[in-house]
């Protein structure tokens, strides 16, 4: 049984003076992820998607 590699989330900083694009590891379902922009240090909160494409 092959192990599925979790995709990463591409996040773009919304700070006009930053606009940095960085990737973070996807968290477990039902959890909220707090990520920090490596460039400007802005905090972002990403709720995990509830809907799944594959069943
Ligand atoms: Zn930033």
mmCIF file of the protein (N, C-alpha, C, O) and its ligand, coordinates in Angstrom:
data_MODEL
# 
_entry.id   MODEL 
# 
loop_
_entity.id 
_entity.type 
_entity.pdbx_number_of_molecules 
1 polymer     1 
2 non-polymer 1 
# 
_entity_poly.entity_id                      1 
_entity_poly.type                           'polypeptide(L)' 
_entity_poly.nstd_linkage                   no 
_entity_poly.nstd_monomer                   no 
_entity_poly.pdbx_seq_one_letter_code       
;(UNK)(UNK)(UNK)(UNK)(UNK)(UNK)(UNK)(UNK)(UNK)(UNK)(UNK)(UNK)(UNK)(UNK)(UNK)(UNK)
(UNK)(UNK)(UNK)(UNK)(UNK)(UNK)(UNK)(UNK)(UNK)(UNK)(UNK)(UNK)(UNK)(UNK)(UNK)(UNK)
(UNK)(UNK)(UNK)(UNK)(UNK)(UNK)(UNK)(UNK)(UNK)(UNK)(UNK)(UNK)(UNK)(UNK)(UNK)(UNK)
(UNK)(UNK)(UNK)(UNK)(UNK)(UNK)(UNK)
;
_entity_poly.pdbx_seq_one_letter_code_can   XXXXXXXXXXXXXXXXXXXXXXXXXXXXXXXXXXXXXXXXXXXXXXXXXXXXXXX 
_entity_poly.pdbx_strand_id                 A 
# 
loop_
_entity_poly_seq.entity_id 
_entity_poly_seq.num 
_entity_poly_seq.mon_id 
_entity_poly_seq.hetero 
1 1  UNK n 
1 2  UNK n 
1 3  UNK n 
1 4  UNK n 
1 5  UNK n 
1 6  UNK n 
1 7  UNK n 
1 8  UNK n 
1 9  UNK n 
1 10 UNK n 
1 11 UNK n 
1 12 UNK n 
1 13 UNK n 
1 14 UNK n 
1 15 UNK n 
1 16 UNK n 
1 17 UNK n 
1 18 UNK n 
1 19 UNK n 
1 20 UNK n 
1 21 UNK n 
1 22 UNK n 
1 23 UNK n 
1 24 UNK n 
1 25 UNK n 
1 26 UNK n 
1 27 UNK n 
1 28 UNK n 
1 29 UNK n 
1 30 UNK n 
1 31 UNK n 
1 32 UNK n 
1 33 UNK n 
1 34 UNK n 
1 35 UNK n 
1 36 UNK n 
1 37 UNK n 
1 38 UNK n 
1 39 UNK n 
1 40 UNK n 
1 41 UNK n 
1 42 UNK n 
1 43 UNK n 
1 44 UNK n 
1 45 UNK n 
1 46 UNK n 
1 47 UNK n 
1 48 UNK n 
1 49 UNK n 
1 50 UNK n 
1 51 UNK n 
1 52 UNK n 
1 53 UNK n 
1 54 UNK n 
1 55 UNK n 
# 
loop_
_struct_asym.id 
_struct_asym.entity_id 
A 1 
B 2 
# 
loop_
_chem_comp.id 
_chem_comp.type 
_chem_comp.mon_nstd_flag 
UNK 'L-peptide linking' . 
ZN  non-polymer         . 
# 
_pdbx_entity_nonpoly.entity_id   2 
_pdbx_entity_nonpoly.name        ? 
_pdbx_entity_nonpoly.comp_id     ZN 
# 
_pdbx_nonpoly_scheme.asym_id         B 
_pdbx_nonpoly_scheme.entity_id       2 
_pdbx_nonpoly_scheme.mon_id          ZN 
_pdbx_nonpoly_scheme.ndb_seq_num     1 
_pdbx_nonpoly_scheme.pdb_seq_num     101 
_pdbx_nonpoly_scheme.auth_seq_num    101 
_pdbx_nonpoly_scheme.pdb_mon_id      ZN 
_pdbx_nonpoly_scheme.auth_mon_id     ZN 
_pdbx_nonpoly_scheme.pdb_strand_id   A 
_pdbx_nonpoly_scheme.pdb_ins_code    . 
# 
loop_
_atom_site.group_PDB 
_atom_site.id 
_atom_site.type_symbol 
_atom_site.label_atom_id 
_atom_site.label_alt_id 
_atom_site.label_comp_id 
_atom_site.label_asym_id 
_atom_site.label_entity_id 
_atom_site.label_seq_id 
_atom_site.pdbx_PDB_ins_code 
_atom_site.Cartn_x 
_atom_site.Cartn_y 
_atom_site.Cartn_z 
_atom_site.occupancy 
_atom_site.B_iso_or_equiv 
_atom_site.pdbx_formal_charge 
_atom_site.auth_seq_id 
_atom_site.auth_comp_id 
_atom_site.auth_asym_id 
_atom_site.auth_atom_id 
_atom_site.pdbx_PDB_model_num 
ATOM   1   N  N  . UNK A 1 1  ? 0.838   -1.191 0.000  1.00 0.00 ? 1   UNK A N  1 
ATOM   2   C  CA . UNK A 1 1  ? 0.000   0.000  0.000  1.00 0.00 ? 1   UNK A CA 1 
ATOM   3   C  C  . UNK A 1 1  ? 0.874   1.243  0.000  1.00 0.00 ? 1   UNK A C  1 
ATOM   4   O  O  . UNK A 1 1  ? 1.643   1.487  0.930  1.00 0.00 ? 1   UNK A O  1 
ATOM   5   N  N  . UNK A 1 2  ? 0.740   2.009  -1.050 1.00 0.00 ? 2   UNK A N  1 
ATOM   6   C  CA . UNK A 1 2  ? 1.574   3.194  -1.183 1.00 0.00 ? 2   UNK A CA 1 
ATOM   7   C  C  . UNK A 1 2  ? 1.106   4.289  -0.225 1.00 0.00 ? 2   UNK A C  1 
ATOM   8   O  O  . UNK A 1 2  ? -0.081  4.455  0.055  1.00 0.00 ? 2   UNK A O  1 
ATOM   9   N  N  . UNK A 1 3  ? 2.068   4.997  0.241  1.00 0.00 ? 3   UNK A N  1 
ATOM   10  C  CA . UNK A 1 3  ? 1.747   6.081  1.152  1.00 0.00 ? 3   UNK A CA 1 
ATOM   11  C  C  . UNK A 1 3  ? 1.500   7.365  0.372  1.00 0.00 ? 3   UNK A C  1 
ATOM   12  O  O  . UNK A 1 3  ? 2.286   7.757  -0.491 1.00 0.00 ? 3   UNK A O  1 
ATOM   13  N  N  . UNK A 1 4  ? 0.396   8.000  0.699  1.00 0.00 ? 4   UNK A N  1 
ATOM   14  C  CA . UNK A 1 4  ? 0.040   9.229  -0.009 1.00 0.00 ? 4   UNK A CA 1 
ATOM   15  C  C  . UNK A 1 4  ? 0.757   10.417 0.609  1.00 0.00 ? 4   UNK A C  1 
ATOM   16  O  O  . UNK A 1 4  ? 0.704   10.652 1.816  1.00 0.00 ? 4   UNK A O  1 
ATOM   17  N  N  . UNK A 1 5  ? 1.418   11.146 -0.248 1.00 0.00 ? 5   UNK A N  1 
ATOM   18  C  CA . UNK A 1 5  ? 2.118   12.338 0.233  1.00 0.00 ? 5   UNK A CA 1 
ATOM   19  C  C  . UNK A 1 5  ? 1.155   13.509 0.299  1.00 0.00 ? 5   UNK A C  1 
ATOM   20  O  O  . UNK A 1 5  ? 0.455   13.822 -0.664 1.00 0.00 ? 5   UNK A O  1 
ATOM   21  N  N  . UNK A 1 6  ? 1.138   14.129 1.430  1.00 0.00 ? 6   UNK A N  1 
ATOM   22  C  CA . UNK A 1 6  ? 0.243   15.277 1.587  1.00 0.00 ? 6   UNK A CA 1 
ATOM   23  C  C  . UNK A 1 6  ? 0.711   16.451 0.753  1.00 0.00 ? 6   UNK A C  1 
ATOM   24  O  O  . UNK A 1 6  ? 1.890   16.803 0.741  1.00 0.00 ? 6   UNK A O  1 
ATOM   25  N  N  . UNK A 1 7  ? -0.232  17.040 0.062  1.00 0.00 ? 7   UNK A N  1 
ATOM   26  C  CA . UNK A 1 7  ? 0.105   18.243 -0.692 1.00 0.00 ? 7   UNK A CA 1 
ATOM   27  C  C  . UNK A 1 7  ? 0.325   19.412 0.250  1.00 0.00 ? 7   UNK A C  1 
ATOM   28  O  O  . UNK A 1 7  ? -0.092  19.392 1.408  1.00 0.00 ? 7   UNK A O  1 
ATOM   29  N  N  . UNK A 1 8  ? 0.977   20.409 -0.263 1.00 0.00 ? 8   UNK A N  1 
ATOM   30  C  CA . UNK A 1 8  ? 1.225   21.582 0.554  1.00 0.00 ? 8   UNK A CA 1 
ATOM   31  C  C  . UNK A 1 8  ? 0.317   22.712 0.109  1.00 0.00 ? 8   UNK A C  1 
ATOM   32  O  O  . UNK A 1 8  ? -0.147  22.748 -1.031 1.00 0.00 ? 8   UNK A O  1 
ATOM   33  N  N  . UNK A 1 9  ? 0.078   23.608 1.002  1.00 0.00 ? 9   UNK A N  1 
ATOM   34  C  CA . UNK A 1 9  ? -0.776  24.740 0.688  1.00 0.00 ? 9   UNK A CA 1 
ATOM   35  C  C  . UNK A 1 9  ? 0.084   25.929 0.272  1.00 0.00 ? 9   UNK A C  1 
ATOM   36  O  O  . UNK A 1 9  ? 1.003   26.338 0.982  1.00 0.00 ? 9   UNK A O  1 
ATOM   37  N  N  . UNK A 1 10 ? -0.232  26.455 -0.868 1.00 0.00 ? 10  UNK A N  1 
ATOM   38  C  CA . UNK A 1 10 ? 0.483   27.639 -1.323 1.00 0.00 ? 10  UNK A CA 1 
ATOM   39  C  C  . UNK A 1 10 ? -0.257  28.874 -0.827 1.00 0.00 ? 10  UNK A C  1 
ATOM   40  O  O  . UNK A 1 10 ? -1.432  29.082 -1.131 1.00 0.00 ? 10  UNK A O  1 
ATOM   41  N  N  . UNK A 1 11 ? 0.437   29.662 -0.079 1.00 0.00 ? 11  UNK A N  1 
ATOM   42  C  CA . UNK A 1 11 ? -0.182  30.842 0.507  1.00 0.00 ? 11  UNK A CA 1 
ATOM   43  C  C  . UNK A 1 11 ? 0.522   32.097 0.010  1.00 0.00 ? 11  UNK A C  1 
ATOM   44  O  O  . UNK A 1 11 ? 1.750   32.190 -0.004 1.00 0.00 ? 11  UNK A O  1 
ATOM   45  N  N  . UNK A 1 12 ? -0.288  33.044 -0.392 1.00 0.00 ? 12  UNK A N  1 
ATOM   46  C  CA . UNK A 1 12 ? 0.291   34.302 -0.837 1.00 0.00 ? 12  UNK A CA 1 
ATOM   47  C  C  . UNK A 1 12 ? 0.006   35.378 0.187  1.00 0.00 ? 12  UNK A C  1 
ATOM   48  O  O  . UNK A 1 12 ? -1.137  35.574 0.600  1.00 0.00 ? 12  UNK A O  1 
ATOM   49  N  N  . UNK A 1 13 ? 1.030   36.058 0.583  1.00 0.00 ? 13  UNK A N  1 
ATOM   50  C  CA . UNK A 1 13 ? 0.877   37.125 1.557  1.00 0.00 ? 13  UNK A CA 1 
ATOM   51  C  C  . UNK A 1 13 ? 0.063   38.265 0.949  1.00 0.00 ? 13  UNK A C  1 
ATOM   52  O  O  . UNK A 1 13 ? 0.291   38.678 -0.189 1.00 0.00 ? 13  UNK A O  1 
ATOM   53  N  N  . UNK A 1 14 ? -0.875  38.753 1.722  1.00 0.00 ? 14  UNK A N  1 
ATOM   54  C  CA . UNK A 1 14 ? -1.758  39.798 1.199  1.00 0.00 ? 14  UNK A CA 1 
ATOM   55  C  C  . UNK A 1 14 ? -1.227  41.199 1.486  1.00 0.00 ? 14  UNK A C  1 
ATOM   56  O  O  . UNK A 1 14 ? -1.814  42.198 1.070  1.00 0.00 ? 14  UNK A O  1 
ATOM   57  N  N  . UNK A 1 15 ? -0.126  41.254 2.189  1.00 0.00 ? 15  UNK A N  1 
ATOM   58  C  CA . UNK A 1 15 ? 0.466   42.552 2.466  1.00 0.00 ? 15  UNK A CA 1 
ATOM   59  C  C  . UNK A 1 15 ? 0.995   43.154 1.170  1.00 0.00 ? 15  UNK A C  1 
ATOM   60  O  O  . UNK A 1 15 ? 1.809   42.554 0.468  1.00 0.00 ? 15  UNK A O  1 
ATOM   61  N  N  . UNK A 1 16 ? 0.514   44.346 0.875  1.00 0.00 ? 16  UNK A N  1 
ATOM   62  C  CA . UNK A 1 16 ? 0.834   44.973 -0.404 1.00 0.00 ? 16  UNK A CA 1 
ATOM   63  C  C  . UNK A 1 16 ? 2.332   45.167 -0.586 1.00 0.00 ? 16  UNK A C  1 
ATOM   64  O  O  . UNK A 1 16 ? 2.842   45.133 -1.706 1.00 0.00 ? 16  UNK A O  1 
ATOM   65  N  N  . UNK A 1 17 ? 3.021   45.368 0.508  1.00 0.00 ? 17  UNK A N  1 
ATOM   66  C  CA . UNK A 1 17 ? 4.454   45.619 0.414  1.00 0.00 ? 17  UNK A CA 1 
ATOM   67  C  C  . UNK A 1 17 ? 5.263   44.335 0.496  1.00 0.00 ? 17  UNK A C  1 
ATOM   68  O  O  . UNK A 1 17 ? 6.493   44.365 0.534  1.00 0.00 ? 17  UNK A O  1 
ATOM   69  N  N  . UNK A 1 18 ? 4.554   43.193 0.524  1.00 0.00 ? 18  UNK A N  1 
ATOM   70  C  CA . UNK A 1 18 ? 5.236   41.920 0.668  1.00 0.00 ? 18  UNK A CA 1 
ATOM   71  C  C  . UNK A 1 18 ? 4.945   41.019 -0.533 1.00 0.00 ? 18  UNK A C  1 
ATOM   72  O  O  . UNK A 1 18 ? 5.813   40.776 -1.372 1.00 0.00 ? 18  UNK A O  1 
ATOM   73  N  N  . UNK A 1 19 ? 3.705   40.533 -0.594 1.00 0.00 ? 19  UNK A N  1 
ATOM   74  C  CA . UNK A 1 19 ? 3.267   39.680 -1.709 1.00 0.00 ? 19  UNK A CA 1 
ATOM   75  C  C  . UNK A 1 19 ? 4.109   38.420 -1.823 1.00 0.00 ? 19  UNK A C  1 
ATOM   76  O  O  . UNK A 1 19 ? 4.303   37.890 -2.917 1.00 0.00 ? 19  UNK A O  1 
ATOM   77  N  N  . UNK A 1 20 ? 4.602   37.948 -0.704 1.00 0.00 ? 20  UNK A N  1 
ATOM   78  C  CA . UNK A 1 20 ? 5.447   36.765 -0.731 1.00 0.00 ? 20  UNK A CA 1 
ATOM   79  C  C  . UNK A 1 20 ? 4.598   35.508 -0.904 1.00 0.00 ? 20  UNK A C  1 
ATOM   80  O  O  . UNK A 1 20 ? 3.493   35.410 -0.371 1.00 0.00 ? 20  UNK A O  1 
ATOM   81  N  N  . UNK A 1 21 ? 5.130   34.556 -1.655 1.00 0.00 ? 21  UNK A N  1 
ATOM   82  C  CA . UNK A 1 21 ? 4.432   33.295 -1.848 1.00 0.00 ? 21  UNK A CA 1 
ATOM   83  C  C  . UNK A 1 21 ? 5.224   32.181 -1.167 1.00 0.00 ? 21  UNK A C  1 
ATOM   84  O  O  . UNK A 1 21 ? 6.390   31.941 -1.482 1.00 0.00 ? 21  UNK A O  1 
ATOM   85  N  N  . UNK A 1 22 ? 4.563   31.509 -0.229 1.00 0.00 ? 22  UNK A N  1 
ATOM   86  C  CA . UNK A 1 22 ? 5.268   30.459 0.500  1.00 0.00 ? 22  UNK A CA 1 
ATOM   87  C  C  . UNK A 1 22 ? 4.349   29.259 0.682  1.00 0.00 ? 22  UNK A C  1 
ATOM   88  O  O  . UNK A 1 22 ? 3.129   29.367 0.561  1.00 0.00 ? 22  UNK A O  1 
ATOM   89  N  N  . UNK A 1 23 ? 4.952   28.128 0.971  1.00 0.00 ? 23  UNK A N  1 
ATOM   90  C  CA . UNK A 1 23 ? 4.184   26.901 1.112  1.00 0.00 ? 23  UNK A CA 1 
ATOM   91  C  C  . UNK A 1 23 ? 4.254   26.390 2.536  1.00 0.00 ? 23  UNK A C  1 
ATOM   92  O  O  . UNK A 1 23 ? 5.266   26.523 3.224  1.00 0.00 ? 23  UNK A O  1 
ATOM   93  N  N  . UNK A 1 24 ? 3.145   25.801 2.953  1.00 0.00 ? 24  UNK A N  1 
ATOM   94  C  CA . UNK A 1 24 ? 3.106   25.229 4.287  1.00 0.00 ? 24  UNK A CA 1 
ATOM   95  C  C  . UNK A 1 24 ? 2.511   23.824 4.194  1.00 0.00 ? 24  UNK A C  1 
ATOM   96  O  O  . UNK A 1 24 ? 1.771   23.510 3.262  1.00 0.00 ? 24  UNK A O  1 
ATOM   97  N  N  . UNK A 1 25 ? 2.841   22.998 5.162  1.00 0.00 ? 25  UNK A N  1 
ATOM   98  C  CA . UNK A 1 25 ? 2.317   21.638 5.159  1.00 0.00 ? 25  UNK A CA 1 
ATOM   99  C  C  . UNK A 1 25 ? 0.850   21.642 5.544  1.00 0.00 ? 25  UNK A C  1 
ATOM   100 O  O  . UNK A 1 25 ? 0.407   22.421 6.387  1.00 0.00 ? 25  UNK A O  1 
ATOM   101 N  N  . UNK A 1 26 ? 0.118   20.759 4.910  1.00 0.00 ? 26  UNK A N  1 
ATOM   102 C  CA . UNK A 1 26 ? -1.305  20.689 5.189  1.00 0.00 ? 26  UNK A CA 1 
ATOM   103 C  C  . UNK A 1 26 ? -1.538  20.025 6.537  1.00 0.00 ? 26  UNK A C  1 
ATOM   104 O  O  . UNK A 1 26 ? -0.892  19.035 6.883  1.00 0.00 ? 26  UNK A O  1 
ATOM   105 N  N  . UNK A 1 27 ? -2.467  20.586 7.283  1.00 0.00 ? 27  UNK A N  1 
ATOM   106 C  CA . UNK A 1 27 ? -2.753  20.057 8.613  1.00 0.00 ? 27  UNK A CA 1 
ATOM   107 C  C  . UNK A 1 27 ? -3.866  19.016 8.548  1.00 0.00 ? 27  UNK A C  1 
ATOM   108 O  O  . UNK A 1 27 ? -4.475  18.803 7.500  1.00 0.00 ? 27  UNK A O  1 
ATOM   109 N  N  . UNK A 1 28 ? -4.115  18.383 9.666  1.00 0.00 ? 28  UNK A N  1 
ATOM   110 C  CA . UNK A 1 28 ? -5.171  17.378 9.712  1.00 0.00 ? 28  UNK A CA 1 
ATOM   111 C  C  . UNK A 1 28 ? -6.535  18.029 9.554  1.00 0.00 ? 28  UNK A C  1 
ATOM   112 O  O  . UNK A 1 28 ? -6.718  19.222 9.797  1.00 0.00 ? 28  UNK A O  1 
ATOM   113 N  N  . UNK A 1 29 ? -7.477  17.208 9.140  1.00 0.00 ? 29  UNK A N  1 
ATOM   114 C  CA . UNK A 1 29 ? -8.828  17.728 8.933  1.00 0.00 ? 29  UNK A CA 1 
ATOM   115 C  C  . UNK A 1 29 ? -9.436  18.156 10.261 1.00 0.00 ? 29  UNK A C  1 
ATOM   116 O  O  . UNK A 1 29 ? -9.265  17.502 11.289 1.00 0.00 ? 29  UNK A O  1 
ATOM   117 N  N  . UNK A 1 30 ? -10.150 19.274 10.205 1.00 0.00 ? 30  UNK A N  1 
ATOM   118 C  CA . UNK A 1 30 ? -10.825 19.754 11.389 1.00 0.00 ? 30  UNK A CA 1 
ATOM   119 C  C  . UNK A 1 30 ? -9.942  20.614 12.265 1.00 0.00 ? 30  UNK A C  1 
ATOM   120 O  O  . UNK A 1 30 ? -10.359 21.082 13.324 1.00 0.00 ? 30  UNK A O  1 
ATOM   121 N  N  . UNK A 1 31 ? -8.711  20.819 11.811 1.00 0.00 ? 31  UNK A N  1 
ATOM   122 C  CA . UNK A 1 31 ? -7.820  21.657 12.605 1.00 0.00 ? 31  UNK A CA 1 
ATOM   123 C  C  . UNK A 1 31 ? -7.528  22.962 11.882 1.00 0.00 ? 31  UNK A C  1 
ATOM   124 O  O  . UNK A 1 31 ? -7.658  23.067 10.663 1.00 0.00 ? 31  UNK A O  1 
ATOM   125 N  N  . UNK A 1 32 ? -7.144  23.920 12.646 1.00 0.00 ? 32  UNK A N  1 
ATOM   126 C  CA . UNK A 1 32 ? -6.817  25.215 12.082 1.00 0.00 ? 32  UNK A CA 1 
ATOM   127 C  C  . UNK A 1 32 ? -5.312  25.420 12.118 1.00 0.00 ? 32  UNK A C  1 
ATOM   128 O  O  . UNK A 1 32 ? -4.641  25.107 13.101 1.00 0.00 ? 32  UNK A O  1 
ATOM   129 N  N  . UNK A 1 33 ? -4.817  25.941 11.043 1.00 0.00 ? 33  UNK A N  1 
ATOM   130 C  CA . UNK A 1 33 ? -3.384  26.133 10.948 1.00 0.00 ? 33  UNK A CA 1 
ATOM   131 C  C  . UNK A 1 33 ? -3.013  27.609 11.010 1.00 0.00 ? 33  UNK A C  1 
ATOM   132 O  O  . UNK A 1 33 ? -3.617  28.452 10.347 1.00 0.00 ? 33  UNK A O  1 
ATOM   133 N  N  . UNK A 1 34 ? -2.034  27.887 11.799 1.00 0.00 ? 34  UNK A N  1 
ATOM   134 C  CA . UNK A 1 34 ? -1.525  29.250 11.885 1.00 0.00 ? 34  UNK A CA 1 
ATOM   135 C  C  . UNK A 1 34 ? -0.171  29.301 11.192 1.00 0.00 ? 34  UNK A C  1 
ATOM   136 O  O  . UNK A 1 34 ? 0.774   28.617 11.584 1.00 0.00 ? 34  UNK A O  1 
ATOM   137 N  N  . UNK A 1 35 ? -0.100  30.111 10.175 1.00 0.00 ? 35  UNK A N  1 
ATOM   138 C  CA . UNK A 1 35 ? 1.146   30.214 9.443  1.00 0.00 ? 35  UNK A CA 1 
ATOM   139 C  C  . UNK A 1 35 ? 1.659   31.646 9.510  1.00 0.00 ? 35  UNK A C  1 
ATOM   140 O  O  . UNK A 1 35 ? 0.890   32.593 9.674  1.00 0.00 ? 35  UNK A O  1 
ATOM   141 N  N  . UNK A 1 36 ? 2.938   31.777 9.384  1.00 0.00 ? 36  UNK A N  1 
ATOM   142 C  CA . UNK A 1 36 ? 3.543   33.098 9.453  1.00 0.00 ? 36  UNK A CA 1 
ATOM   143 C  C  . UNK A 1 36 ? 4.333   33.351 8.173  1.00 0.00 ? 36  UNK A C  1 
ATOM   144 O  O  . UNK A 1 36 ? 5.112   32.506 7.732  1.00 0.00 ? 36  UNK A O  1 
ATOM   145 N  N  . UNK A 1 37 ? 4.126   34.484 7.607  1.00 0.00 ? 37  UNK A N  1 
ATOM   146 C  CA . UNK A 1 37 ? 4.860   34.838 6.402  1.00 0.00 ? 37  UNK A CA 1 
ATOM   147 C  C  . UNK A 1 37 ? 6.350   34.949 6.740  1.00 0.00 ? 37  UNK A C  1 
ATOM   148 O  O  . UNK A 1 37 ? 6.737   35.703 7.633  1.00 0.00 ? 37  UNK A O  1 
ATOM   149 N  N  . UNK A 1 38 ? 7.180   34.190 6.019  1.00 0.00 ? 38  UNK A N  1 
ATOM   150 C  CA . UNK A 1 38 ? 8.623   34.182 6.308  1.00 0.00 ? 38  UNK A CA 1 
ATOM   151 C  C  . UNK A 1 38 ? 9.300   35.492 5.922  1.00 0.00 ? 38  UNK A C  1 
ATOM   152 O  O  . UNK A 1 38 ? 10.454  35.739 6.270  1.00 0.00 ? 38  UNK A O  1 
ATOM   153 N  N  . UNK A 1 39 ? 8.577   36.302 5.216  1.00 0.00 ? 39  UNK A N  1 
ATOM   154 C  CA . UNK A 1 39 ? 9.179   37.543 4.742  1.00 0.00 ? 39  UNK A CA 1 
ATOM   155 C  C  . UNK A 1 39 ? 8.853   38.731 5.642  1.00 0.00 ? 39  UNK A C  1 
ATOM   156 O  O  . UNK A 1 39 ? 9.741   39.483 6.044  1.00 0.00 ? 39  UNK A O  1 
ATOM   157 N  N  . UNK A 1 40 ? 7.565   38.889 5.951  1.00 0.00 ? 40  UNK A N  1 
ATOM   158 C  CA . UNK A 1 40 ? 7.166   40.060 6.736  1.00 0.00 ? 40  UNK A CA 1 
ATOM   159 C  C  . UNK A 1 40 ? 6.658   39.679 8.126  1.00 0.00 ? 40  UNK A C  1 
ATOM   160 O  O  . UNK A 1 40 ? 6.520   40.535 9.000  1.00 0.00 ? 40  UNK A O  1 
ATOM   161 N  N  . UNK A 1 41 ? 6.384   38.392 8.321  1.00 0.00 ? 41  UNK A N  1 
ATOM   162 C  CA . UNK A 1 41 ? 5.976   37.951 9.647  1.00 0.00 ? 41  UNK A CA 1 
ATOM   163 C  C  . UNK A 1 41 ? 4.489   38.099 9.911  1.00 0.00 ? 41  UNK A C  1 
ATOM   164 O  O  . UNK A 1 41 ? 4.050   38.036 11.059 1.00 0.00 ? 41  UNK A O  1 
ATOM   165 N  N  . UNK A 1 42 ? 3.709   38.295 8.851  1.00 0.00 ? 42  UNK A N  1 
ATOM   166 C  CA . UNK A 1 42 ? 2.275   38.429 9.004  1.00 0.00 ? 42  UNK A CA 1 
ATOM   167 C  C  . UNK A 1 42 ? 1.667   37.071 9.346  1.00 0.00 ? 42  UNK A C  1 
ATOM   168 O  O  . UNK A 1 42 ? 2.076   36.037 8.818  1.00 0.00 ? 42  UNK A O  1 
ATOM   169 N  N  . UNK A 1 43 ? 0.683   37.101 10.241 1.00 0.00 ? 43  UNK A N  1 
ATOM   170 C  CA . UNK A 1 43 ? 0.047   35.859 10.644 1.00 0.00 ? 43  UNK A CA 1 
ATOM   171 C  C  . UNK A 1 43 ? -1.173  35.568 9.781  1.00 0.00 ? 43  UNK A C  1 
ATOM   172 O  O  . UNK A 1 43 ? -1.936  36.462 9.416  1.00 0.00 ? 43  UNK A O  1 
ATOM   173 N  N  . UNK A 1 44 ? -1.329  34.294 9.472  1.00 0.00 ? 44  UNK A N  1 
ATOM   174 C  CA . UNK A 1 44 ? -2.499  33.877 8.700  1.00 0.00 ? 44  UNK A CA 1 
ATOM   175 C  C  . UNK A 1 44 ? -3.104  32.632 9.330  1.00 0.00 ? 44  UNK A C  1 
ATOM   176 O  O  . UNK A 1 44 ? -2.398  31.740 9.799  1.00 0.00 ? 44  UNK A O  1 
ATOM   177 N  N  . UNK A 1 45 ? -4.425  32.598 9.327  1.00 0.00 ? 45  UNK A N  1 
ATOM   178 C  CA . UNK A 1 45 ? -5.118  31.448 9.877  1.00 0.00 ? 45  UNK A CA 1 
ATOM   179 C  C  . UNK A 1 45 ? -5.852  30.725 8.757  1.00 0.00 ? 45  UNK A C  1 
ATOM   180 O  O  . UNK A 1 45 ? -6.653  31.319 8.035  1.00 0.00 ? 45  UNK A O  1 
ATOM   181 N  N  . UNK A 1 46 ? -5.570  29.451 8.627  1.00 0.00 ? 46  UNK A N  1 
ATOM   182 C  CA . UNK A 1 46 ? -6.181  28.680 7.561  1.00 0.00 ? 46  UNK A CA 1 
ATOM   183 C  C  . UNK A 1 46 ? -6.954  27.486 8.097  1.00 0.00 ? 46  UNK A C  1 
ATOM   184 O  O  . UNK A 1 46 ? -6.371  26.509 8.566  1.00 0.00 ? 46  UNK A O  1 
ATOM   185 N  N  . UNK A 1 47 ? -8.266  27.578 8.021  1.00 0.00 ? 47  UNK A N  1 
ATOM   186 C  CA . UNK A 1 47 ? -9.078  26.415 8.400  1.00 0.00 ? 47  UNK A CA 1 
ATOM   187 C  C  . UNK A 1 47 ? -8.970  25.343 7.335  1.00 0.00 ? 47  UNK A C  1 
ATOM   188 O  O  . UNK A 1 47 ? -8.921  25.642 6.142  1.00 0.00 ? 47  UNK A O  1 
ATOM   189 N  N  . UNK A 1 48 ? -8.933  24.121 7.761  1.00 0.00 ? 48  UNK A N  1 
ATOM   190 C  CA . UNK A 1 48 ? -8.829  23.024 6.811  1.00 0.00 ? 48  UNK A CA 1 
ATOM   191 C  C  . UNK A 1 48 ? -10.137 22.879 6.040  1.00 0.00 ? 48  UNK A C  1 
ATOM   192 O  O  . UNK A 1 48 ? -11.217 23.094 6.591  1.00 0.00 ? 48  UNK A O  1 
ATOM   193 N  N  . UNK A 1 49 ? -10.036 22.522 4.789  1.00 0.00 ? 49  UNK A N  1 
ATOM   194 C  CA . UNK A 1 49 ? -11.236 22.343 3.962  1.00 0.00 ? 49  UNK A CA 1 
ATOM   195 C  C  . UNK A 1 49 ? -12.045 21.138 4.426  1.00 0.00 ? 49  UNK A C  1 
ATOM   196 O  O  . UNK A 1 49 ? -11.506 20.054 4.650  1.00 0.00 ? 49  UNK A O  1 
ATOM   197 N  N  . UNK A 1 50 ? -13.334 21.350 4.563  1.00 0.00 ? 50  UNK A N  1 
ATOM   198 C  CA . UNK A 1 50 ? -14.195 20.264 5.044  1.00 0.00 ? 50  UNK A CA 1 
ATOM   199 C  C  . UNK A 1 50 ? -14.574 19.299 3.928  1.00 0.00 ? 50  UNK A C  1 
ATOM   200 O  O  . UNK A 1 50 ? -14.789 18.107 4.151  1.00 0.00 ? 50  UNK A O  1 
ATOM   201 N  N  . UNK A 1 51 ? -14.647 19.846 2.735  1.00 0.00 ? 51  UNK A N  1 
ATOM   202 C  CA . UNK A 1 51 ? -15.048 19.003 1.615  1.00 0.00 ? 51  UNK A CA 1 
ATOM   203 C  C  . UNK A 1 51 ? -13.858 18.251 1.019  1.00 0.00 ? 51  UNK A C  1 
ATOM   204 O  O  . UNK A 1 51 ? -12.753 18.781 0.905  1.00 0.00 ? 51  UNK A O  1 
ATOM   205 N  N  . UNK A 1 52 ? -14.117 17.025 0.653  1.00 0.00 ? 52  UNK A N  1 
ATOM   206 C  CA . UNK A 1 52 ? -13.064 16.212 0.050  1.00 0.00 ? 52  UNK A CA 1 
ATOM   207 C  C  . UNK A 1 52 ? -13.486 15.789 -1.343 1.00 0.00 ? 52  UNK A C  1 
ATOM   208 O  O  . UNK A 1 52 ? -14.651 15.467 -1.577 1.00 0.00 ? 52  UNK A O  1 
ATOM   209 N  N  . UNK A 1 53 ? -12.561 15.790 -2.244 1.00 0.00 ? 53  UNK A N  1 
ATOM   210 C  CA . UNK A 1 53 ? -12.883 15.451 -3.618 1.00 0.00 ? 53  UNK A CA 1 
ATOM   211 C  C  . UNK A 1 53 ? -12.949 13.939 -3.826 1.00 0.00 ? 53  UNK A C  1 
ATOM   212 O  O  . UNK A 1 53 ? -13.731 13.450 -4.642 1.00 0.00 ? 53  UNK A O  1 
ATOM   213 N  N  . UNK A 1 54 ? -12.147 13.225 -3.103 1.00 0.00 ? 54  UNK A N  1 
ATOM   214 C  CA . UNK A 1 54 ? -12.120 11.781 -3.280 1.00 0.00 ? 54  UNK A CA 1 
ATOM   215 C  C  . UNK A 1 54 ? -12.716 11.087 -2.061 1.00 0.00 ? 54  UNK A C  1 
ATOM   216 O  O  . UNK A 1 54 ? -12.566 11.529 -0.922 1.00 0.00 ? 54  UNK A O  1 
ATOM   217 N  N  . UNK A 1 55 ? -13.396 9.985  -2.348 1.00 0.00 ? 55  UNK A N  1 
ATOM   218 C  CA . UNK A 1 55 ? -14.031 9.293  -1.249 1.00 0.00 ? 55  UNK A CA 1 
ATOM   219 C  C  . UNK A 1 55 ? -13.493 7.894  -1.047 1.00 0.00 ? 55  UNK A C  1 
ATOM   220 O  O  . UNK A 1 55 ? -13.941 7.185  -0.146 1.00 0.00 ? 55  UNK A O  1 
HETATM 221 ZN ZN . ZN  B 2 .  ? 4.373   38.804 3.950  1.00 0.00 ? 101 ZN  A ZN 1 
# 
